[in-house]
Every structure is written in structure tokens, then in C-alpha cells.
Amino acid sequence: MRLVIIGGGILGTAHALAALTRGHEVVHLEREPEARGATVRNFGLVWVSGRTDAELALTLRSRELWEEIGGRIPTVGFRACGSITLVRTAAELAVAEAAAAGDTAAERGFEVLDPDRVRAINPALRGDFLAGLHCATDAAVESRQALPALRAHLTATDRYTFHAGTEARSVADTGSGATVTDDRGRVFEADLVLHCPGAAHGGLTRELAAELPVRRVRLQMMQTAPLGEPLTTAIADGDSFRYYPGFAGPAVNELAAEQSQAAVAAEHHMQLLCVQRVHGGLTIGDTHEYTEPFPFDVDEAPYDHLTEVTETLLGRRLPKVVRRWAGVYSQSVDPGALVTRVRADEHVWVVTGPGGRGMTLGPALGEQTATLLNL
């Protein structure tokens, strides 16, 4: 079977990987010279800890696939680093203890650690906190390296062709397959077309699938110069308990009722996530904005808050911030949906909306789509 996949982000690339793994041929189109959307504007975290029980099995499968990919393609930068969510109040500690006592705690590798045990695992954490929720299954990849590394691996199969700087203008179902016409007038024939547009919900996406049950979410993040020492795990703060649905329950309700969250964090729907890149710098974020039109500029107040919290947990000054950026991702609003899949025509599908889970779930979502479509 020959697939044409439109969209060179993590979802499109993960679907290409799944198709080639099953012996198919893939032609892959990306409108930019290189993917520049949410796929490269994230932490590179494979985040098991905050996923709901309903999505845990798929998340663990994706984590397994990432580890397999990392074993074959070292340049994706897979690290089984785990994470520690650092708690600073009694209410946050209650959420951590509830998570560690939950039915899926063993699958996630949850354990509440006192400060001495936190520092034994991650000596860079010399700051102020009561305890840490360790998640042994969390992992990381290098978001800016992963896609080029995956494409190089796919190209070596001789069944994969990547067309950069190529915008798909129209898709037509032919009855026995489909054709894609690009902005140079070239026509690509396919047995099946998968359109993975990321946050581009208009244009071709709307023409194919009308109005999808998705929304766009904007975030702000930053990256520092090298820390000068290893940060052996990813870290999060207690605000992540408020954000990730996997922690929902009475303890989180009490945390919310306490209204102890910093005003800037509440205003910008913030949590602290921090992961060290292979070059030693820290990727730190993030904010969540849901109301469009989004501003074209970034707001300094969230960066000040993230810096303060990170320095409190590390017990030291951060290195110089060398990059700041904003990004936009697509999030399904179907209750319980991990992604939106719409059959636009007999041989044409649109797949988007993984929310902030694209890097975490990408490989498993590609595999899932291949199974659903009997590839």
C-alpha cells in the first residue's frame, strides 16, 4: 500500500513510522522546510505521571515504543530519566500521597520521597520543598532532534520519501484511492491519504473535514544555557497536580479550594515542568492560553514566575536564559478523546488534536491508527 501523509510533525512522522513498520510505502509532505510547530516547541517529555487511568495503557505502550526507537536511533535522545514532582505545601503533599496509593501507582512507578531521598536521586535539587513524587516511568527525548533522526531512519528503508517545503493544496478521492496536488502542481497518487495538520485547523483541513471538535492552545516556554551539573530527572511543581487530569480526585479538589496558587500562575494556567537537554541547558515552562486571537508577543510575568519557582527548587540561580518562545498546539475537545480522527472520504483521513500529549503519545497513536485502518 502507498500512503501520502500530509504534515511533518510528530503525528505525521509517527504515522509514517507505523506504516513503514507494516511494510507500506510512504510519501510525506511538509509545507515548511522543517517542522516548526508544537513538535519542536515542547519539553520532549514522555509523560506517564499525569495521564488518566483510561489512557495509561496507551501511554505506557508509547513509552515502550519510544524506548525501542531510542535503541535503534540513538540521536532521538531517549532517556529513561523519570521525574520528580516537588511539593511545597501540605495540600500538595496530600495529592502526592493519594497518587502513590492509587490503583495504578505501581504501573506508573509512583513513590513519595522525603527530601533526603529526592536529593539522593537528583543531587541538583538543593532547594526548598517538603517531598517529591517520583515517577520512574517518565522519560524524555530531544524534541528538536527527534524528527530529523526519525526521517533519516525511514529514508534508509527506500520506501519513504520526504518532500520539504511542499504545501498540499487539494486532496481528491478517486474511488480506488486518492490524489494529493501540491503548490507546484505536482500530483501524488495514494491508496490512502492521512492529513495530520497540527494546529492548522483552517484551509485544507476545513475543506476536508469541516469544523472539527478541536481547539488551539497557546503556550510560552524558555531555555537556559547549560546548568553546569546534571539534572538527573525531569522536575515539576505542585501546580502540575492542578493541570494534569491523572491526579484528579478529592485531594486535588481540596488543593483547588485552598486557593494558594500564585496569581500569575492561576491567570496563565501555569505549571512548572523542567527537563535538561543533552547539551546541558534546561527547557522550562509552561503556560496555557485558550482564548483566541492569541497575542503575537510573549508576556514576561510568567517567565519571572517560572524562574522564581525553579530557583527555589534548585536552591541556586538559573543560568542565563538564551531562548524564549511561544507555541500553539491542537487539542481535541471530544470528552475522553486522546486524538480526533475523522474520515473525510473513502480513502482520506484527518488526524489531529492530541493536545499537549503529542510527543508522549505519538508513536502509540500512529500504531493505533494503523490498527484501526487495517494497515
GIFEN-V54653 format. One line per field, one symbol per residue. ss: DSSP state (H for helix, E for strand, L for the rest). A space follows every 10 residues. Layout:
ss = ???
This chain:
ss = LEEEEELLLH HHHHHHHHHH HLLLEEEEEL LLLLLLLHHH LLLLEELLLL LLHHHHHHHH HHHHHHHHHH HHLHHHLLEL LLEEEEELLH HHHHHHHHHH LLLLHHHHLE EEEEHHHHHH HLLLLLLLLL EEEEELLLEE LLHHHHHHHH HHHHHLLLLE EEELLLLEEE EEELLLLEEE EELLLLEEEE LEEEELLLLL LLLHHHHHHL LLLEEEEEEE EEEELLLLLL LLLEEEELHH HHHLHHHLLH HHHHHHHHLL LLHHHHHLLL LLEEEELLLL LEEEELLLEL LLLLLLLLLH HHHHHHHHHH HHHHLLLLLL EEEEEEEEEE EELLLLLLLE EEEEELLEEE EELEHHHHHH HHHHHHHHHH HHLLL
